[in-house]
Amino acid sequence: MLALFLISWIACTKSEKPVKFLIVSDLHAPDVPDGKERMQAIVDAANQEKVDFIIQLGDFIRLDSISKPFMQIWNGFPGEKYHVLGNHDLDKYSKEEFTKGFGMPGPYYSFDKGDLHFVVLDGNNVYDNGGYIPYNKGNYYVDIDKRDFMDPEQLEWLRKDLMSTDKRCILFSHQSIDTEMENREQVQRVLEEVNEKSGFKKVVVAFSGHNHSNYTKEINGITYIQMNSASYVWIGKPTMTEKRYPEEINKKYSLMEYSMSYTKPLYGIVTVDKNGMTMKGTSAEFVPPTPQDLGMPDEINTFPLVSSIKDVSLSFK
């Protein structure tokens, strides 16, 4: 009788243990002057917080020799590490090359941790002349309404994958399912139908990056969280970076001319249990000249112009 009680207690304790992970997006480590320091700070935080895994939402590093030191730092985290494909990850590589180089199961996949089911998605497809074309070595620089699609095969895989589990599900994608994916309504419909058929709120949260901004919104019972870049916001026009960095830095990191960087890296520490989810965000300042110094609005292309990731608290009840 005692043995049976102990077995039941161990099983219950195991299933109720929270899952904790660090999430970061759009690090662009080789393209910013302090990329190594930002990567190290993120890994140090993951180790300090004793998270179960770390995941990055795309636009991370490249496969070239310049990026090897960054990957060595990333691998300094001893636990599980997961990757999501970003559009800029495919500037110089095919999906096959990038996924193989980073040891990914594929451009989209899923995994379980504790009582949770995690799904990594891929919105890196062009839709043109009735067909879906994977991003490949920068071929996505086309009309904006032709890119950022989830292909039908993946959409069907997603439906089956979500229906095959009885666990709560958390999604990760580079492009946001609520705003950025061109066929977002199709994707949202799949998620909502899964919840309806399952009889409970199975799909609870969808994380994304790409827009270098931060917000949280709920659509038909599902929470969508936009993760800010770990490094900077893209402005798309000169930002007086000659006042921000010395000449040699600006010449070496040309991306900075059209961006505003943050004083420290941004990321989130997420804890999930059977009752809900919390995310502890991070805050920084803009390296001056700031948006206020330049008289800029509070939004860029409808997205908040901020140097932070806000805390989030959700209940699953």
C-alpha positions as CSV (number, residue, x, y, z in Angstrom):
1,M,0.0,0.0,0.0
2,L,2.8,2.3,0.9
3,A,4.6,1.5,-2.4
4,L,1.5,2.3,-4.4
5,F,1.2,5.6,-2.5
6,L,4.8,6.5,-3.3
7,I,4.4,5.7,-7.0
8,S,1.3,7.8,-7.2
9,W,3.0,10.7,-5.3
10,I,6.1,10.6,-7.5
11,A,4.0,10.5,-10.7
12,C,1.9,13.5,-9.5
13,T,4.9,15.4,-8.4
14,K,6.6,14.8,-11.8
15,S,3.6,15.9,-13.8
16,E,3.1,19.1,-11.8
17,K,6.7,20.3,-12.0
18,P,6.7,23.7,-13.8
19,V,8.6,24.0,-17.1
20,K,11.0,26.9,-17.3
21,F,12.7,28.3,-20.4
22,L,14.5,31.3,-21.7
23,I,13.2,32.8,-25.0
24,V,15.1,35.3,-27.2
25,S,14.6,36.6,-30.7
26,D,16.4,38.5,-33.4
27,L,19.8,38.6,-31.8
28,H,21.6,39.3,-35.1
29,A,24.8,38.6,-33.2
30,P,27.3,39.0,-36.0
31,D,25.7,42.2,-37.2
32,V,26.0,44.2,-33.9
33,P,29.2,45.5,-32.3
34,D,28.6,43.7,-29.0
35,G,27.1,40.5,-30.3
36,K,29.3,38.3,-28.2
37,E,28.6,40.1,-25.0
38,R,24.8,40.0,-25.7
39,M,25.0,36.2,-26.4
40,Q,27.0,35.6,-23.3
41,A,24.6,37.6,-21.1
42,I,21.7,35.5,-22.4
43,V,23.5,32.2,-21.7
44,D,24.5,33.5,-18.3
45,A,20.9,34.3,-17.5
46,A,19.8,30.9,-18.6
47,N,22.3,29.2,-16.4
48,Q,21.5,31.4,-13.4
49,E,17.8,30.8,-13.8
50,K,18.4,27.1,-14.2
51,V,15.9,26.9,-17.1
52,D,15.0,23.6,-18.7
53,F,15.8,24.8,-22.2
54,I,16.6,27.9,-24.3
55,I,15.0,28.8,-27.6
56,Q,15.7,31.5,-30.1
57,L,13.0,32.7,-32.5
58,G,15.2,33.3,-35.6
59,D,17.6,35.9,-37.2
60,F,20.2,34.5,-34.9
61,I,23.7,33.9,-36.4
62,R,25.0,32.5,-39.7
63,L,26.8,29.3,-40.6
64,D,30.1,31.0,-41.5
65,S,33.4,31.0,-39.6
66,I,32.6,34.5,-38.1
67,S,29.7,33.0,-36.3
68,K,31.5,30.0,-34.7
69,P,32.5,32.0,-31.6
70,F,28.8,32.9,-31.1
71,M,27.7,29.3,-31.4
72,Q,30.4,28.3,-28.8
73,I,28.9,30.8,-26.4
74,W,25.3,29.5,-27.1
75,N,26.5,25.9,-26.5
76,G,27.8,27.0,-23.1
77,F,24.3,26.4,-21.9
78,P,24.4,22.7,-20.9
79,G,20.7,22.0,-21.4
80,E,18.4,21.6,-24.4
81,K,18.6,24.3,-27.1
82,Y,16.0,24.9,-29.8
83,H,16.0,27.0,-33.0
84,V,13.3,28.7,-35.1
85,L,14.0,29.7,-38.7
86,G,14.1,33.5,-39.3
87,N,13.9,35.1,-42.7
88,H,17.5,36.5,-42.4
89,D,18.8,33.1,-41.5
90,L,18.0,32.3,-45.2
91,D,19.7,35.3,-46.7
92,K,22.6,33.1,-47.8
93,Y,21.4,29.6,-47.2
94,S,18.6,27.2,-48.1
95,K,16.4,25.7,-45.4
96,E,18.1,22.4,-45.8
97,E,21.5,23.9,-45.3
98,F,20.5,26.0,-42.3
99,T,18.5,23.3,-40.5
100,K,21.3,20.7,-41.0
101,G,24.0,23.2,-39.9
102,F,22.1,23.9,-36.6
103,G,21.0,20.3,-36.0
104,M,17.3,21.1,-36.4
105,P,14.9,18.2,-37.1
106,G,13.5,20.4,-39.9
107,P,12.0,23.8,-40.6
108,Y,9.1,22.9,-38.3
109,Y,8.9,20.3,-35.6
110,S,7.5,19.7,-32.1
111,F,8.7,18.4,-28.7
112,D,7.3,17.6,-25.3
113,K,8.6,18.8,-21.9
114,G,6.7,17.8,-18.8
115,D,3.0,18.4,-19.3
116,L,3.5,20.7,-22.2
117,H,3.7,20.3,-26.0
118,F,5.9,22.8,-27.9
119,V,5.6,23.4,-31.6
120,V,8.1,25.2,-33.8
121,L,6.6,26.7,-37.0
122,D,8.0,28.1,-40.2
123,G,6.5,31.1,-42.0
124,N,9.4,31.4,-44.4
125,N,7.6,30.8,-47.7
126,V,6.8,32.9,-50.8
127,Y,3.4,32.4,-52.5
128,D,3.5,33.2,-56.2
129,N,1.6,32.0,-59.2
130,G,-0.4,29.6,-57.2
131,G,2.6,27.9,-55.6
132,Y,4.6,28.0,-52.3
133,I,8.3,28.5,-52.6
134,P,10.6,28.1,-49.6
135,Y,12.9,31.0,-48.7
136,N,16.3,30.2,-50.3
137,K,19.3,32.5,-50.3
138,G,17.4,35.8,-50.2
139,N,14.7,35.0,-52.8
140,Y,12.1,36.4,-50.4
141,Y,12.9,40.0,-51.4
142,V,9.7,40.3,-53.4
143,D,6.4,42.1,-53.0
144,I,5.4,42.2,-49.3
145,D,2.1,40.5,-49.9
146,K,3.8,37.5,-51.5
147,R,6.0,36.5,-48.5
148,D,5.6,35.2,-45.0
149,F,3.3,32.3,-45.7
150,M,2.8,28.9,-44.0
151,D,2.6,26.3,-46.7
152,P,-0.5,23.9,-46.8
153,E,1.6,20.8,-46.0
154,Q,2.8,22.4,-42.8
155,L,-0.7,23.6,-41.9
156,E,-2.0,20.1,-42.2
157,W,0.9,18.7,-40.2
158,L,0.2,21.3,-37.5
159,R,-3.5,20.3,-37.3
160,K,-2.6,16.6,-36.9
161,D,0.3,17.3,-34.5
162,L,-1.9,19.4,-32.2
163,M,-4.8,16.9,-32.2
164,S,-2.4,14.0,-31.4
165,T,-1.5,15.3,-28.0
166,D,-3.6,15.8,-24.8
167,K,-1.1,18.3,-23.4
168,R,-1.4,22.1,-23.5
169,C,0.4,23.6,-26.4
170,I,2.8,26.5,-26.8
171,L,3.8,27.7,-30.3
172,F,7.0,29.4,-31.6
173,S,7.4,31.1,-34.9
174,H,9.5,33.9,-36.3
175,Q,6.7,35.8,-38.1
176,S,3.7,36.4,-35.9
177,I,0.5,34.4,-36.5
178,D,-1.6,37.3,-35.3
179,T,-0.1,40.0,-37.6
180,E,2.7,39.1,-39.9
181,M,1.9,35.8,-41.7
182,E,0.0,36.6,-44.8
183,N,-2.3,33.5,-44.4
184,R,-2.6,34.1,-40.7
185,E,-6.4,33.7,-40.7
186,Q,-6.0,30.2,-42.0
187,V,-3.5,29.4,-39.3
188,Q,-5.6,31.0,-36.5
189,R,-8.6,29.0,-37.7
190,V,-6.6,25.7,-37.3
191,L,-5.6,26.6,-33.7
192,E,-9.1,27.7,-32.8
193,E,-10.7,24.5,-34.3
194,V,-8.2,22.4,-32.3
195,N,-9.3,24.0,-29.1
196,E,-13.0,23.5,-30.0
197,K,-12.6,19.9,-30.8
198,S,-10.4,19.2,-27.8
199,G,-13.0,20.5,-25.4
200,F,-10.5,22.6,-23.5
201,K,-8.0,25.4,-24.2
202,K,-5.3,23.2,-25.6
203,V,-3.4,25.9,-27.6
204,V,-2.7,28.6,-25.1
205,V,0.2,30.8,-26.3
206,A,2.0,31.7,-29.6
207,F,5.3,33.5,-29.3
208,S,6.9,35.3,-32.3
209,G,9.7,37.7,-33.1
210,H,10.6,39.4,-36.4
211,N,9.1,42.9,-35.8
212,H,11.7,44.0,-33.2
213,S,8.8,45.1,-30.9
214,N,6.8,43.9,-27.9
215,Y,3.1,43.5,-27.3
216,T,0.7,40.9,-26.0
217,K,-2.8,40.4,-27.4
218,E,-5.6,37.8,-27.2
219,I,-7.6,36.5,-30.1
220,N,-10.4,34.1,-29.5
221,G,-8.9,32.7,-26.4
222,I,-5.3,32.4,-27.6
223,T,-2.6,34.7,-26.4
224,Y,-0.1,36.1,-28.9
225,I,3.2,37.5,-27.6
226,Q,5.6,39.5,-29.8
227,M,9.1,39.2,-28.5
228,N,11.4,42.2,-29.0
229,S,14.8,41.9,-30.6
230,A,17.6,41.2,-28.2
231,S,19.7,43.9,-29.9
232,Y,18.0,46.7,-31.7
233,V,14.9,48.1,-33.5
234,W,15.1,48.5,-37.3
235,I,14.1,52.1,-38.3
236,G,14.9,51.9,-42.1
237,K,16.4,55.3,-42.3
238,P,19.5,57.1,-40.9
239,T,19.4,57.5,-37.1
240,M,22.4,59.7,-36.4
241,T,24.5,56.7,-35.5
242,E,27.6,58.8,-36.0
243,K,26.7,60.1,-32.6
244,R,26.1,56.6,-31.3
245,Y,29.3,54.7,-32.3
246,P,32.8,55.7,-33.4
247,E,33.5,55.7,-37.2
248,E,35.3,52.3,-37.3
249,I,32.2,50.6,-35.7
250,N,29.8,52.3,-38.1
251,K,31.9,51.2,-41.0
252,K,32.2,47.6,-39.8
253,Y,28.5,47.2,-38.8
254,S,26.6,49.0,-41.5
255,L,23.3,47.8,-40.2
256,M,23.6,50.2,-37.3
257,E,23.1,53.2,-39.6
258,Y,19.4,52.4,-40.0
259,S,18.8,51.0,-36.5
260,M,18.6,52.0,-32.8
261,S,20.3,49.6,-30.5
262,Y,19.5,48.8,-26.9
263,T,22.0,49.2,-24.0
264,K,21.6,45.5,-23.0
265,P,20.1,42.4,-24.4
266,L,16.4,41.6,-24.1
267,Y,14.9,38.2,-23.4
268,G,12.2,36.5,-21.4
269,I,12.2,33.9,-18.7
270,V,9.0,31.8,-19.0
271,T,7.6,29.5,-16.3
272,V,4.6,27.3,-17.1
273,D,2.6,25.0,-14.9
274,K,-0.9,23.5,-15.0
275,N,-2.5,26.7,-13.8
276,G,-0.9,29.2,-16.1
277,M,2.2,31.0,-17.5
278,T,4.3,33.9,-16.4
279,M,7.1,35.6,-18.3
280,K,9.6,37.8,-16.6
281,G,10.8,40.3,-19.2
282,T,13.8,42.6,-19.4
283,S,14.2,46.3,-20.0
284,A,17.0,48.4,-21.4
285,E,17.5,52.0,-22.7
286,F,18.1,53.1,-26.3
287,V,21.7,54.0,-26.9
288,P,21.4,57.7,-27.6
289,P,20.4,59.5,-29.7
290,T,17.1,58.0,-28.6
291,P,13.8,58.1,-30.5
292,Q,12.8,61.0,-28.3
293,D,16.0,62.8,-29.2
294,L,15.1,62.4,-32.9
295,G,11.5,63.4,-32.5
296,M,10.2,59.9,-33.5
297,P,6.7,58.6,-33.0
298,D,5.8,55.9,-30.4
299,E,5.3,53.3,-33.2
300,I,7.1,52.1,-36.3
301,N,4.8,50.5,-38.9
302,T,2.1,50.2,-36.2
303,F,4.4,48.3,-33.8
304,P,5.4,49.9,-30.5
305,L,8.8,51.5,-30.5
306,V,10.2,50.2,-27.2
307,S,13.4,48.9,-25.7
308,S,11.8,46.3,-23.4
309,I,10.0,43.1,-23.1
310,K,7.1,43.4,-20.7
311,D,6.2,40.8,-18.0
312,V,3.2,38.6,-18.8
313,S,0.9,36.6,-16.5
314,L,-1.7,34.2,-17.9
315,S,-4.2,31.9,-16.3
316,F,-5.3,28.7,-18.0
317,K,-8.4,28.3,-15.9
